[in-house]
């Protein structure tokens, strides 16, 4: 089973492999907006290792929140963080 690519746009894109496959009682082909990501999904979306994302979140450099023992990430907050990192690097390179 092939898992779809994780994106920061809040949706899981439907792929040929995901169409028709049951996904937690969601009808096939229906996209459910992602309002919170777990550590592994956030790491994939950022193209970083889970360990790096966890370290950045624990140190307060990457926005996250906890629900019980789970660390979760808002896709909107991750987009803003990526944008801020890109702007910081452009200023540093100038």
Secondary structure as a PSIPRED ss2 file (coil, helix, strand):
# PSIPRED VFORMAT (PSIPRED V4.0)

   1 X C   1.000  0.000  0.000
   2 X C   1.000  0.000  0.000
   3 X C   1.000  0.000  0.000
   4 X C   1.000  0.000  0.000
   5 X C   1.000  0.000  0.000
   6 X C   1.000  0.000  0.000
   7 X C   1.000  0.000  0.000
   8 X C   1.000  0.000  0.000
   9 X C   1.000  0.000  0.000
  10 X C   1.000  0.000  0.000
  11 X C   1.000  0.000  0.000
  12 X C   1.000  0.000  0.000
  13 X C   1.000  0.000  0.000
  14 X C   1.000  0.000  0.000
  15 X C   1.000  0.000  0.000
  16 X C   1.000  0.000  0.000
  17 X C   1.000  0.000  0.000
  18 X C   1.000  0.000  0.000
  19 X C   1.000  0.000  0.000
  20 X C   1.000  0.000  0.000
  21 X C   1.000  0.000  0.000
  22 X C   1.000  0.000  0.000
  23 X E   0.000  0.000  1.000
  24 X C   1.000  0.000  0.000
  25 X C   1.000  0.000  0.000
  26 X E   0.000  0.000  1.000
  27 X C   1.000  0.000  0.000
  28 X C   1.000  0.000  0.000
  29 X C   1.000  0.000  0.000
  30 X C   1.000  0.000  0.000
  31 X C   1.000  0.000  0.000
  32 X C   1.000  0.000  0.000
  33 X C   1.000  0.000  0.000
  34 X C   1.000  0.000  0.000
  35 X C   1.000  0.000  0.000
  36 X C   1.000  0.000  0.000
  37 X E   0.000  0.000  1.000
  38 X C   1.000  0.000  0.000
  39 X H   0.000  1.000  0.000
  40 X H   0.000  1.000  0.000
  41 X H   0.000  1.000  0.000
  42 X H   0.000  1.000  0.000
  43 X H   0.000  1.000  0.000
  44 X H   0.000  1.000  0.000
  45 X H   0.000  1.000  0.000
  46 X H   0.000  1.000  0.000
  47 X C   1.000  0.000  0.000
  48 X C   1.000  0.000  0.000
  49 X C   1.000  0.000  0.000
  50 X H   0.000  1.000  0.000
  51 X H   0.000  1.000  0.000
  52 X H   0.000  1.000  0.000
  53 X H   0.000  1.000  0.000
  54 X H   0.000  1.000  0.000
  55 X H   0.000  1.000  0.000
  56 X H   0.000  1.000  0.000
  57 X H   0.000  1.000  0.000
  58 X H   0.000  1.000  0.000
  59 X C   1.000  0.000  0.000
  60 X C   1.000  0.000  0.000
  61 X C   1.000  0.000  0.000
  62 X C   1.000  0.000  0.000
  63 X C   1.000  0.000  0.000
  64 X C   1.000  0.000  0.000
  65 X E   0.000  0.000  1.000
  66 X E   0.000  0.000  1.000
  67 X E   0.000  0.000  1.000
  68 X C   1.000  0.000  0.000
  69 X C   1.000  0.000  0.000
  70 X E   0.000  0.000  1.000
  71 X E   0.000  0.000  1.000
  72 X E   0.000  0.000  1.000
  73 X E   0.000  0.000  1.000
  74 X C   1.000  0.000  0.000
  75 X H   0.000  1.000  0.000
  76 X H   0.000  1.000  0.000
  77 X H   0.000  1.000  0.000
  78 X H   0.000  1.000  0.000
  79 X H   0.000  1.000  0.000
  80 X H   0.000  1.000  0.000
  81 X H   0.000  1.000  0.000
  82 X H   0.000  1.000  0.000
  83 X H   0.000  1.000  0.000
  84 X H   0.000  1.000  0.000
  85 X H   0.000  1.000  0.000
  86 X H   0.000  1.000  0.000
  87 X H   0.000  1.000  0.000
  88 X H   0.000  1.000  0.000
  89 X H   0.000  1.000  0.000
  90 X H   0.000  1.000  0.000
  91 X H   0.000  1.000  0.000
  92 X H   0.000  1.000  0.000
  93 X H   0.000  1.000  0.000
  94 X C   1.000  0.000  0.000
